[in-house]
Amino acid sequence: MTPVGRGRAPRTGRPGWVTAGLGVALAGAVGLHRAIPNSLGRVGSLVESFLPWAGVVVALLFVVALVRRSGVGLVALLLPVAVWVQGFGGLLLPGDGVRSDARELVVVQHNVSDENPDPAGTARALAAAGGDLIALEEVVVPALALYEDVLGADYPHHVVHGTVGLWSKYPIAEERLVDIRPRAFEAGWSRGLRAVVRTPYGDVAAYVAHLPSVRVGAGGLTSSPRDESARMLGDAVRGEEVGAVILMGDLNGTVDDRGLEPLTSQLNVAERGFAFSFPAAFPLARIDQVLARSADVSHIRTLPATGSDHLPVAARVTLDPLRASGRLAP
């Protein structure tokens, strides 16, 4: 007989209901993230930057429910699981690892860092990925000659504007600066370009962009310059006459972040792969993006680390044979 006061305390149902409540709240945050207000500290954008990690929180809640032997908690957690799988489950599916058809381009995107201690080694690593196009950001003058020298053999066509550049295996027919400078920034700030690449499958308008950085502080997320720049870039893409468009760049935001909606509302995002690219030491989010119009970004993946604080990403882009070639009617 167990003495009074020495036995196990009776288990209450409260832990199960707490877990269930957290699960329902998490499901709401993932499934209804656009309803989170952005007026105070850009909280909505901040949450959207880390939405895929909600899956880890769900897994931890499952462990808690199992330890507590809470049937209520386990059943309730099926809701955030379903919401997360609906939103991100497709990204877990593997790519086939090879080109899927004759209309596919492989593109490599990398913020090489203006403090990269080994630009030549970075260029060799990117060339080894075998892409058709390589987009670079933070290309500073002292390192530019090294990128040109190393990449020139396999990528004879290239264009650089400001600190962004594009290297291509195929001829570049047109090129120009794309002005995405926020009004408050100094006149010398130049981080956008457009080039028309003559691929074997028709002309492709290739955009390379580096949107302004965001900051997270006590007041929340500071993203106004990034959002303004995204709107300007979105206007440029909307007015693009070439049917097929590929946008590569460090957009300083995830594809779920509403600040990038001027781009994601009109361009296709990656169908497979998480490819968290920043920071390189412990990647938490993919802010290095490959987006496309009249084409599908079928898979995106990270490449091994270089001397940058970003990881490179490589994506397979399959052109739409009905719309990829030619120019759109005005």
N, C-alpha and C positions, 0 to 999 in steps of 0.2 A: 504494500500500500504506500503510495507516494504522499509524504507529509504535505500538509497544507502550506502553500506559499513556496514549495520547492519544485513543483512541476512546471512543465512548459506552459507559458502564457497562452491563453486561447487566441487563435488566429482570427483576426477581424477581416472584414471584406474591404476595408478602406484602401490598402495598398493596391488591390486589383482595380478599384474604381479610379484611383489616381493614375495608374498606368493606362487604363482605358481612356481617361480624359486627355492625357498627353498624346496618345495615339490619334485621337479624333482631331485635336488641335493641329497636330503635325500634318495630318491628311488635308486639313483646311488650308494650311500654309502652302503646301505643295500644289494642291489642285486649284486653289483660288488666290494664288500669289498676286495676280493683277489687282485684287481688291485691297491689298495692303497699301495704305497711303504713302505717297512719296513726298508729301509737302514738308514733312519735318525730318531733316537729316537724311533724306533719300533712303529711308528705311526699306521701302519696297525694293529698290535696286540692290541694296545690300543683301537682303534675303535672297533675291533671285540669283545673286552671284554664286551662292553656295547651295542651291537647291539639290544637286545630285547627292550631296553629303547627307541629306535626310535619310537615305537608305541605311547609313551607318547608325543613325539615331534609332531607327526602327529596329535594327538588329539588337541594339543594346536594350531597348524596351522589351524585346522578346526574351532576352536572358533574364531580365528582372521578373517578368511574368512567370517564367519557368521556375525560377528559384522560389518565388512566392506561391507557386502552384495555383495561379489565379486563372481560372477558366474564363472569367469575364474579361480580364486583360488580354488573354490570347485571342479570344474571338474578336474583340474590338480592334486589335492590331491588324486584322485582315484588311481593314479599310485603308490605312496608310500604305500597306503593301500593294494593294490593288492600284491605288493612285500613283505610287512611285513607279510600278511596273508599266502602267499606261504611259507615263511621261518619259521614262528613261530606260525601260527594259530593252527596247530595240537597240540602244547603243551598246549593249553587252554582247550582241550577236557578232561573231567573228567575221572578218572579211575573208575573201577567198585567197588573198595573198598574190594574185596574179591579175593581169589585165583582163577585164571581163569581155571586152569586144574591141573592134578596130577603131572605135571612136572615143577612146579613153585617153585622157591626159593625166600624167602624174605631176603634181606641183608640190614644191617644198617652200615652206614659209618659216622665216626665222628673224627674230630681233637679235642681232648679233652682239649688241651692247657696245656703247661707245668707249667702254673700258676693257674690252676684250684683250687679254694679253697675248693671244695667238690667232690673229685673223687668218693667216695662211692655213693653219691647221683646221680652223672652222670651215674655211672654203673647201678644203679637201674632203672633209666629212660630209658636207652638203652635196658635193658633186658625186660622192660615192653612193648617194641615195638613188641616183639614176632618174631624177625628175626631168620633165620636159621644160618646166619653168622653175626658176628659183627667185623668190621675193625676199629682199632684205630690208631691215630697218636699222636705224642708228649707224648708218655707214658714214663714218667721219673721214675727213680728207686724208689724214695720215695713213689710214688703213685701206683707202679706196684702191690704190695701185696694187696692193696685194690681192684683193678680191678679183680685180680685173686680170691679173697675171695668172692666178690659179684657175679661175673659172673659164678663162678665155678659150682654152683648148676644146672643151666640150660644149661651151655656151658662147658661140662667136658673136651673138647679138645681145646687146645690153643697152640700157638707158638708166641714167641716174638723175634725179631731181632732188635738191636739198639733201636730206639724209635717208632717202628711200631709193631703192634700185630694183631693177628687174633684169635677170639674165635668162636668155631663151636659146633653145636649140634651133628655133625656127625664125625666119626673118621678121623684123619689126617694121611695119609699113608706116605707122604714124606714132607720134609720141608727143606728150605735152604735160605740163604741170597741171595738177588739179588743186585749186585753192580751197583748203579746208581749215584755214587759219581762223580761230575765234577772234572776235573783234578786239578783245582786251590784250591779245598777244602782239608782240613786236613784229615789225614788218619782215624781218629776216626769217621768220618761222616758216619752214617749208617741208611738208611731210606727206605729200600726195602726188601720184602720177597716174597717167593713163597711157597705154600703148596698145596698138592694134597688132596682134601677132598672127602671121600667116601660117596657120597650122595645116597639116595635110587634110583636115576635116572642115576647113573653112576659116574665115576670120574670127578671131576671138578678141574682144575688148578686155584687156587685163588691167586691173586697177591694183595699185599697191598703196597702202595707207598706214600711217601710224597716228592714231588718235591721241589726244592729250591724256596724261595720267590722271588717275583718281586717287584720292587720299581718304583714309579711314581714321577718324579721330573721335574725340569725346562728343563732338556734335553730330556724328554720323558720317555719311559718305559725302564727299565733295566731288561732284561729277559734272557740274554745269558746263565747263569748257569742253569736256568729252562729248556731252550730249549735243552741244551746239555744232561741234565739228562733225558728229555723226549725221546731223540734219543736212549739213552742207554736202557731205559725201553722198547721202541718199538722194539729194536733188540732182547731183551729177549723174548718178547711175540711172535715175528715172528718165533723164533726158538722153541717155545713150542710144544711138541709132543702130549700132551693131547688135544683132540678135543675141549672140552668146556673150555672156559676161562672166568673168572670174575675178572676184575680189579676194586679195590676199593681204593680210596685215596684222599688226599688233593693234587690236581695237580696244585694248584696255577695258574689256567687258566680256561677259559670257553671252551666248546666244539667247539666254533666258532673260537677261537684263533689259528692262523696258527702255533704257537709254539708247539701246541699239535698234529699237524698233523701226526707225527710218530705213534701216538696211535689211533687217530680218523679215520685214513685212513684204519685201519684194524680191528677196533672194533666198534660194534654197540653202539649208544648213546640212551639216553632216548627218547621214542616216545611221552610221555605225562608228563606234569608238568614242571614248571619253577624251583621251589625249590631253590630260591636264598638263599645261605647259609652264606654269609660273607659280611660285618661284622654282627655279631648277633644283635647288637643294631639297625641297619638299613640296612638290607640285600640288596646289590646292584648287586650281581653276584653269580652264582653257580660255586664255584671253588672246591667243594667237589663232586667227580664224582663216578658213577658206570657205567662201560663200559663192554661189553661182546662180545665174539666170539662164534659162533654156538649157539647163544641164543639171545633173544630179551629183552631189558630193557623196559618193557611195560609201567611202570609208576614210577615216582620218586616224592617224597614229602619231605618237611621239618618236623622235629619233634620239640616239644617245646624246648625252650632254656635251656641250662644247665649252668654250671659255666665257660664255654668256650667262646671265642670270635667268634666261629663258631657255626652255628646251625647243629644239626645232620640231616642226610638225610636217608630215607628208600626207597628202590626200590624193585620192583617185577621183577624177571628175569625168563623168560620162556625158558627152554632149548629146543633146536632143537632135536627131537627124532631120526633123521637120522644121526646126527653128534656128539651129545653131549657125547656119551660114547666112550671109547677106545682111542687109540693113533693114530695120523696122520702118514701116511707113510712118511719116510724120503725123 
